[in-house]
Amino acid sequence: MRLSIRHTTHYRFAEPVAHGLQRLRLTPKATQGQQILDWKMSFEGARPELEYDDHNFNRCTLVSVLPGTQEVVVDCEGLVETNDQAGVIGWHSGHLPLWAFLAQTRQTRPGPKIRALASSVRRSDGDTLAMLHALSAAIHAEVKYATGATHVQTTGEEAVAAGLGVCQDHAHIFIGAARLLEVPTRYVSGYLMMNDRIDQEATHAWAEAHVEGLGWVGFDISNGISPDTRYVRVATGRDYAEAAPVTGITRGIGGEELHVALAVEQQTVEQ
């Protein structure tokens, strides 16, 4: 499937910025199951300083905010070709060894709720894939999808306790439980084309677990499926913090407003 993507991030600052530096993880991965046909980034109120691949093989763009500006616009636009691999990404790549994806982080660290979920799906027959699908289904049933109930700093344990969350929370819960079950697991941020609309509410998040004999396999807990041709992988990491689309620092501001516009649609391929 050929997907056309337009993603605009617009910051408005209450006061002129004295200094600002932002790290952008907004370039899709050239990886198994997807090919980047075209991708462009443009900036207003900021200038690119450096591009590099981080320890998770995420393409990062470092930009500086122009001193005195009160608005920054980051516009991404491109075409990505995707293939259906039933969620299987395959062999491990990156600078981090697999065992690094067994270590819990602040947002994935399990408490009693996540431990109970892990115990409920633990299997003795060695069928890791079936166990992970059962875990995804258990989280989907336990934690209702609800916007506004959590925020980017919410932990997986907090989301389970509340019984509410969004895709980021579902991914963190899955990661925390899977790591308890001794399965290397990572967070994925990216795009999802919804079948009933072009304009999307936000970027999407899911999880990938490393299964013996298959490699990395994706699990979209919020939708109860493995990623297909509608999904575009952008960044991966041990949790949201390592795969966040935008992180950075700004000084000399009294507050900020953030507006995001995202459109993902299938493009017809001319024969």
C-alpha positions in Angstrom: 0.0 0.0 0.0 1.2 3.5 -0.8 0.5 6.0 1.9 0.6 9.8 1.6 1.4 11.5 4.9 1.2 15.2 5.9 2.2 16.0 9.5 2.4 19.5 10.9 3.4 20.5 14.4 2.8 24.1 15.3 4.1 25.7 18.5 3.0 29.2 19.7 4.9 30.7 22.6 3.6 33.4 24.9 6.9 35.3 24.8 9.8 35.4 22.4 12.1 32.5 22.7 15.6 33.3 23.9 17.0 29.8 23.3 15.5 26.6 22.0 16.7 23.2 20.9 14.5 20.4 19.7 15.2 16.8 18.7 12.8 15.5 16.1 12.1 11.8 15.4 9.8 12.4 12.5 11.5 10.5 9.6 10.0 7.0 9.0 12.4 4.1 9.3 13.7 2.4 6.1 13.1 -1.1 7.4 11.5 -4.5 6.7 7.9 -4.0 5.5 8.2 -0.4 4.4 10.0 1.7 1.9 10.4 5.5 2.0 9.6 6.8 -1.5 9.8 10.5 -0.5 10.1 12.4 2.7 10.6 16.2 3.2 10.8 18.3 6.3 10.5 22.1 6.4 10.7 24.6 9.2 9.4 28.0 10.2 11.0 29.8 13.1 13.7 27.1 13.4 16.6 25.8 11.5 18.1 22.3 11.2 21.5 21.9 12.8 22.3 18.1 12.6 20.9 14.8 11.4 22.0 11.5 13.0 20.9 7.9 13.8 20.4 7.3 17.5 21.1 4.1 19.4 17.7 2.7 18.3 18.4 3.5 14.6 15.9 6.3 14.7 16.6 9.1 12.3 16.9 12.3 14.4 16.9 15.9 13.3 18.3 18.4 15.7 16.9 21.9 15.2 17.5 25.2 16.9 14.7 27.7 17.5 15.5 31.1 16.1 16.0 33.7 18.9 13.0 36.0 19.3 10.5 33.8 17.5 7.1 33.2 19.0 6.0 30.5 16.5 7.6 27.3 15.3 6.2 25.2 12.5 7.6 21.8 11.6 6.0 20.3 8.4 6.6 16.7 7.3 5.3 15.4 4.0 6.0 12.2 2.1 5.2 8.8 0.6 5.7 5.4 2.2 5.2 2.0 0.5 4.1 -0.7 3.0 3.8 -4.5 2.7 1.7 -6.8 4.9 4.0 -9.0 6.9 1.4 -10.0 9.5 3.2 -7.7 12.0 6.6 -9.5 11.7 9.5 -7.0 11.4 12.2 -9.7 11.6 15.8 -9.7 12.7 17.1 -7.3 15.3 19.1 -4.2 14.3 20.4 -1.2 16.2 23.2 -0.6 18.6 21.4 -1.9 21.7 21.6 -5.6 22.4 18.4 -7.6 22.9 18.9 -7.8 26.7 18.5 -4.0 26.9 14.8 -4.5 26.0 14.3 -6.6 29.1 15.1 -3.7 31.5 12.2 -1.8 32.9 11.9 2.0 32.7 10.0 4.4 34.8 6.9 4.2 32.5 7.0 0.4 32.1 8.0 -0.6 35.6 5.4 -3.1 36.9 3.4 -2.9 40.1 0.8 -5.3 41.4 -1.7 -4.6 38.5 0.8 -5.3 35.7 2.2 -8.3 37.6 -1.4 -9.8 37.8 -1.8 -9.3 34.1 1.5 -11.1 33.4 0.6 -14.0 35.7 -2.8 -14.4 34.1 -1.3 -15.2 30.6 1.9 -17.0 31.7 2.2 -20.3 29.8 4.1 -23.5 30.5 4.1 -24.8 26.9 6.6 -22.4 25.6 4.2 -20.8 23.0 5.5 -17.2 23.3 3.5 -15.9 20.4 0.2 -17.2 21.9 1.1 -15.8 25.3 1.7 -12.3 23.8 -1.6 -12.3 21.9 -3.3 -13.3 25.1 -1.6 -10.5 27.0 -2.7 -8.0 24.3 -6.3 -9.1 24.6 -6.2 -9.0 28.4 -4.9 -5.4 28.4 -7.5 -4.4 25.7 -10.2 -5.8 28.0 -8.8 -4.3 31.2 -7.9 -0.8 30.1 -10.6 1.1 28.2 -9.4 3.5 25.5 -10.2 7.0 26.7 -8.5 10.3 25.6 -7.8 12.9 28.3 -7.6 10.4 31.1 -3.8 10.1 31.0 -0.8 12.2 29.8 2.7 11.6 28.4 4.2 11.0 31.9 1.6 8.5 33.0 3.1 5.1 33.8 1.7 1.8 32.6 0.9 0.8 36.2 -1.1 4.0 36.8 -3.1 3.4 33.6 -4.0 -0.2 34.6 -5.1 1.1 38.1 -7.3 3.7 36.5 -8.7 1.3 33.9 -8.3 4.0 31.3 -5.7 5.0 28.8 -4.6 5.6 25.2 -2.3 3.8 22.8 0.8 5.0 24.6 -0.5 3.6 27.9 -1.5 0.3 26.3 2.0 -0.1 24.8 3.7 0.7 28.2 1.5 -1.9 30.0 2.2 -4.5 27.4 6.0 -3.8 27.5 6.1 -4.0 31.3 4.2 -7.3 31.5 6.1 -8.9 28.5 9.4 -8.0 30.1 8.3 -9.7 33.3 7.6 -12.7 31.2 11.3 -12.5 30.0 10.4 -11.3 26.4 12.4 -8.4 25.0 9.9 -5.7 24.1 10.0 -2.2 22.7 7.8 0.9 22.1 6.9 2.0 18.6 5.7 5.4 17.5 4.3 6.0 14.0 1.3 6.6 11.8 -1.9 4.6 11.3 -4.3 5.2 8.4 -7.8 4.9 9.8 -10.3 3.4 7.3 -13.0 6.0 7.9 -11.0 9.2 7.7 -8.0 11.0 6.3 -7.4 13.5 9.1 -6.1 11.7 12.1 -6.3 12.9 15.8 -2.7 12.1 16.6 0.3 9.9 15.9 -0.1 6.2 16.9 1.8 3.9 19.3 2.1 0.2 19.6 4.6 -2.4 20.9 7.0 -5.0 19.4 8.2 -8.1 21.1 11.1 -10.3 20.1 9.9 -13.9 19.5 12.3 -16.7 18.9 12.3 -17.8 15.3 10.4 -14.7 14.1 12.3 -11.7 15.4 10.4 -8.6 16.2 6.6 -8.9 16.0 4.2 -6.0 16.4 1.1 -5.8 18.7 -1.3 -2.9 18.5 -3.0 -3.4 21.8 -5.5 -0.5 21.4 -7.0 -2.0 18.2 -6.4 -5.7 19.1 -4.4 -6.5 15.9 -0.9 -6.9 14.6 0.2 -4.0 12.4 -0.7 -4.3 8.7 -0.2 -2.1 5.6 -1.9 0.8 7.2 0.9 1.3 9.7 4.1 3.3 9.2 6.9 2.8 11.7 8.8 6.0 12.6 10.7 5.5 15.8 11.4 2.8 18.4 12.8 2.7 21.9 12.5 1.1 25.3 9.6 3.4 26.1 7.9 6.6 24.9 10.8 8.8 26.0 13.1 7.1 23.5 10.7 7.3 20.6 8.9 10.6 21.2 8.3 12.6 18.0 9.5 15.9 19.6 11.7 16.5 22.7 13.7 19.5 23.6 14.2 22.6 25.7 13.2 26.2 25.4 14.1 29.3 27.5 12.6 32.7 27.7 8.9 31.7 27.3 5.9 32.1 29.6 4.0 29.2 28.2 3.2 27.5 24.9 0.4 26.1 22.8 0.8 23.0 20.6 -1.4 22.2 17.6 -0.9 19.1 15.5 -2.4 18.4 12.1 -2.0 14.9 10.6 -3.4 13.4 7.4 -2.8 9.9 6.2 -4.4 8.5 3.1 -3.9 5.8 0.5 -2.5 7.0 -2.8 -3.6 5.2 -5.9 -0.6 3.8 -7.9 -0.9 4.6 -11.6 -0.2 1.7 -13.9 
